[in-house]
Amino acid sequence: MLASAPGLSGRWERLEPRPRARMLRQVLHAGLRTSFHALGRFVASHPVFFASAPVLLSILLGASFSRYRVEEDVGSLLAPKHSLAKIEGNLVDSLFPVNRSKHALYSDLQTPGRYGRVIVTTRKGSVLDPVHLDTVLKLHKRIYQMQVTVPATGVNSFNYSFSYLCLPDDKNVCIIDDIIRAMEEIQSARTSNSSAPPLRYPITELADGRQAYIGHQLGGVQGWAPNGAARGQGAAGARGEGVRSARALQLTYYLQARGGLMDRVASQWEKAFCAELQRFAASHPKLGLYPSTSSSLRTDFQFSSVLAHRPLLASLGACGVLVVLCCSMRDCVRSKPWLGLLALLSITLSGLTAAGILNLTGATYNSTYLGIPFVMLGHGLFGSFEMLSSWRRTREDQHVKERVASVFEDVMLRLSGSTMLHLMTLGLAASPLTNMEAVRLFCRTAALAVTISYVYMLSFYSSCLVFTGYLETGYRHGCFCRRVPKPDRLDSKPAWYRCLMYTRYQDEAPATNPPPHGVDPAHAHAANSSLANTHAANNSVADGLVANSEHAHPHPHPHPHPHPHPHPQPHPLTHSTANMDPNPQDSHLLLGCVRRCYGDWITNTYVKPFVVLLYLVYISFGLMGFLQVNQGSDPSALVAMDTATVLYTRAQQRYFSSYSPVIGFYIYESAPYWNASVQRDLLEYAKGFQRISWLEAYLNYLTDRNQSTSQPRENFTNTLRHAFLREPQFAHFADDIIFAERGQGGEPDVAASRIFLVAKTTENKREEMSVLLDTLRRLSLTSRVRFLIFNPSFVYLDRYAAAVSSPLRHSLLAVLFLLGLSSLAVVEPLVSVWLGLTVLSVQFGVLGFMTLWGVELDCMSVMCLISALGHSADCSGPLLCGFSSGRGDSRTRWVRVALERHGVPSLQTLICYGAALAPVGAVRSNLTHTLFRCLALTAGCSALHTLAFLPTLLTFLPPSKSRGQPPDGEAQRQEVECVEMNDSTRVVDQITTV
């Protein structure tokens, strides 16, 4: 029977099924597009609700700014949250409370508790000269006698001086720096016309015989050489050499903060301390004063937000102007300048809503949040420009609801995918896996803001698109909203009025191509017009469904549709027809430039080698910077410029960089100190350091009295307690030893002890401290004596590189995992591969170029690098999808089509984004400079990949455009079907061909 049927063979043929993954992608795409189409119709049916609800919600949540709070603990933000240094610090504080250590344990910038610190420098001469020495002691006396009144007014006000707030020693005397005692001894000797005691550096001997380390209190020191000649600055590094002159002096005043009231008093004292120093500097111009307090880092860190207020407003204004220009056309009806401003308003409302949620949840603010508006701006502007571009490609004679539904069907799948990438990268960086609290809080807040921005894009901005669509349907001016007269009425108007009111009415459209044979011309025109609404080429679901009729219909922004003509026609997508726009005066300026100039130029055969060479240069310089990446663990690199913290840090690096901070060497378990081998080990560990060691002093004490250092435990401990520690010059060592009772009537044993070490350093002080920390920790693992080392600055150094880079690695792996997973069911595998390579390339370039630009890898730069993952996906993802979905034409032609449809929105976004970013670069802040450089490099690298590298590489690399094409014989077969299309006003029977 099969053989008798005409056109059928008598043998069974095996039907080759489509790949399951491809079928699954098509089913998922069809379901998602249908869902977004229904969502678009629903939003277009209720535009008033979706426009007013976000505004009301933002106003209500914006009222919560009365709960606005600023982060007080900056140290917890900028230091790794979980580190061995913090554990060691807690152990040290339990054994030797830090209040008892402040006269010896010293950190560069951050010291626990309340304090006031000042560096005094001389513009000429030495601070040890009699005139300067007397001035410094006068300053010390004024600070000591300075009083603050708390509360400022009222009958319950009290005056508090430093003697009441100071940290007392065991004799209930305020702890002051040893250099003050040495200077008082010099002044007293000069007053009594006696010889002044010699001042040595870095360890000197005071009048009571006690040895004191003054390496962090005296800076810019010149010492005496053995032959009596003067050494250079910082050359008095040998133990106990005499001091000839010193350029700087550092004084520290430690305060107590017992409870809330004393903390408020100490805070007021710090403010009065800075004010007093300003007045003293004004009356003594020969001295330079650089103050710093415990609150200086917090104040100067948050001051970046204050400095950025006006530049952020300027950014918003510049972005608004360019957004209006990017949304404008010569056609006053199809131009939509208000829609650009409404896109900015949508982003602003989403930011206000996110801020209100943070206020209601009790979250605090810090200056790193300055980067969040730019994350929202890049993502929101790209979505709005994509929606506007898709709107312009819809059929104009269609109802507004259908046009909005088509825009949702075309754009929202890609926009949702890019939003998922943002949320994946930011969400993983905001997880407990992140060890940097500043990075975690930034990414958590940015993820919330991006989510709200996406929801407002679906609701508020889409409803605004509906309103402007109705204005366009009624032929009303895009700016003034008044109806535009028809051409016959415009002829009598002045030239400026005709130019201002120029538009093209629907009946002015030129004639279409001739219809197929046997088809009524009216039906053919309706068919071509309706098929112009197809957006299949913009999504990977359109594999094999896009034909070669890109410009076969009269719409000024043509689209491919799945129904070729029934008779053979020459290729309409050739270079000669690419520039044939029926209404060139209606085209957008950037779209016209890309269509007529840039698309042809970037795909030119002679330009491609230079673009490939440019990419190789890009990779080379990126690799050069990548190999020079530095970790920036210094908190002062994230504060505003010309502040107290920056000036103090510069002075300290200039005058006090010869020695490291004092390192506490803590033996936290009982050890046989009387054993000769243990003594040798401990002395060997301290060899090469400047040291303040009770053990070394005690062994010298025994040697001077002709006693053996290897005594029995009872004799060793008894002599230590009852002889050594009772000598006046050694009494201060009692704070460094903890005795524990052994039992009834037994001699107490040394349960724990500490010594202090100071290392000689060079200019790279923080790097050397990090190396020293790792070296001593490795030594503690193999030593017989259980010890640890600690300094408050170690909290910022310990595992900083791993803590600051781990969220970036996690986010990058999350992006690659999401792309790999989505390629199985949602996205074309080659699109995922290309997008993953593009994200890696952009990330590599930003990391390399920011290093060459002088940006270190700190928490702020890592935040920008994490946000760069989503930004690069926003720019390049739609271009790759648009190119991959095309079939049946040359690579070059589909690159041009992808540039017209998706390259132009990316270019508009990058232009507005760059204009908004420019004012931030003028803010006098290290934090905003890092933010500006990283975000500018992100925008630049993304633009290079989207507009240059990808369009060139896609012309000769996969995916292939011939994949999935039918044989020649199949292309000649024709089948006629009837498609019934529901319009808002009519039902049309369209005769099309497949």
PEWOTA-V502345 format. One record per helix or strand. SS is the DSSP state (@ for helix, = for strand). FROM is the first residue (numbers start at 1). LEN is the number of residues. If there is no record, write none. Layout:
BEGIN
ss=SS from=FROM len=LEN
ss=SS from=FROM len=LEN
END
This chain:
BEGIN
ss=@ from=20 len=26
ss=@ from=47 len=21
ss== from=70 len=1
ss=@ from=74 len=5
ss== from=80 len=1
ss=@ from=84 len=12
ss=@ from=98 len=3
ss== from=114 len=9
ss=@ from=130 len=16
ss== from=147 len=4
ss== from=158 len=4
ss=@ from=162 len=4
ss== from=166 len=1
ss== from=168 len=1
ss== from=174 len=1
ss=@ from=178 len=14
ss== from=200 len=2
ss== from=203 len=3
ss== from=211 len=3
ss== from=218 len=7
ss== from=230 len=4
ss== from=241 len=15
ss=@ from=259 len=25
ss== from=287 len=7
ss=@ from=296 len=31
ss=@ from=337 len=24
ss== from=365 len=1
ss=@ from=367 len=26
ss=@ from=400 len=30
ss== from=436 len=1
ss=@ from=437 len=37
ss== from=476 len=1
ss== from=483 len=1
ss=@ from=487 len=4
ss=@ from=495 len=6
ss=@ from=506 len=3
ss=@ from=521 len=11
ss=@ from=536 len=3
ss=@ from=540 len=3
ss=@ from=575 len=4
ss=@ from=584 len=3
ss=@ from=589 len=14
ss=@ from=605 len=22
ss== from=631 len=1
ss=@ from=635 len=4
ss== from=640 len=1
ss=@ from=644 len=12
ss== from=659 len=1
ss== from=663 len=5
ss=@ from=676 len=10
ss== from=690 len=3
ss=@ from=694 len=11
ss=@ from=713 len=10
ss=@ from=724 len=3
ss=@ from=728 len=9
ss== from=737 len=4
ss== from=749 len=10
ss== from=760 len=1
ss=@ from=765 len=18
ss== from=787 len=4
ss=@ from=794 len=4
ss=@ from=800 len=23
ss=@ from=829 len=24
ss== from=857 len=1
ss=@ from=859 len=27
ss=@ from=891 len=32
ss== from=925 len=1
ss=@ from=926 len=28
ss=@ from=968 len=5
ss== from=976 len=7
ss== from=987 len=7
END
